């Protein structure tokens, strides 16, 4: 009966989905026809985004680009700062917290203190402010800006979740697409994210046939490679296969992480909160009770790096409760040994705007 009611309600909102889809379609056409103009900047601007509501792995892919480019260029990330408690343009500094800039930007700044991390609602006005305040910036990485067409990125990387390809979804609110599937044609690179690391070549071909990348598009497949967990507090006991885990998450989809932890620890108890949840002292009390009630002394609490940025706002109570929190690090792996090709696409784009130093030196010598 419940399924019948939900199905009825879903089709009841179909007219709203069609209306929303038409409005977004018209808006995109106005940009395509240059009736609404976009601003282009004379430095490499790379956009990492999606056309789907929910997590597709943007943060680890941004970090992949930072790891690739930061050793050679001055990098800045620009995000909206989702669910931050501030407004306007802000550049992160050493004392910035997640309330001021949001959890993903805080994560970038914590892991890569050498880069510039900025947040703003409007990218069009934020980039000039960013360059005014950090004139040394050579590359701007736009986080989740695929629909923000006021800025014309030089390279658009579109992410789509392996378990929820945009080709199988529908426009909001009937489905979870922010815009029509046709919006994917604006991307130069499409990445199917969160794929099984052991994905077969045959399945790769099936998905390639389904997505049908256009001649100007490159299609890649990536998977999550979990790294070692690391302590967030001084209460860090020794851990092993017999350790029990209280997992605390406020992310869109914790299923892969749960599976990973279950493969590495004796038992996993999951405390789930809504995506981008800001934790309270009452939440922390709930975590403490779950931890205390685990029937073993060999136990820890684990959270994601995103959640850690918000949990550490309650560091005083974490210390008081002596909770042994660990963070689960993750990274991106480009599958089918295509990482060099993917990296080459990124570097070639950057060098099309910033000529390689080696070439400049050779030219001068000649």
Buried (B, 14 or more C-beta within 10 A) or exposed (E): EEEEEEEEEBEEEEEEBEEBBEEBBEBBEEBEEEEEEEBEBEBBBBBBBBBBBEBBBBBBBBBBBBEBBBEBBBBBBBBBBBBBEEEEBBBBEEEBBBBBBBBBBBBBBBEBEEBBBBBBEBBBBBBEBBBEEBEEBBBBBBBBBBBBBBBBBBBBBBBBBBEBBBEEBBBBEBBBBBBBBEBBEBBBBBBBBBBEEEBEEEBBEEBBEEBEBEEEBBBBBBBBEBEEBEBBBEBBEEBEEEBBBBBBBBBEBBEBBBEBBEEBBBBBBBBEBEBBBBBEEEBBEBBBEBBEEBEEEBBBBBBBBBBBBBBBBBEEBBEEBEBBBBBBBBBBBBBEEBBEEBBEBBBEBBEEBBEEEEEEEEEEEE
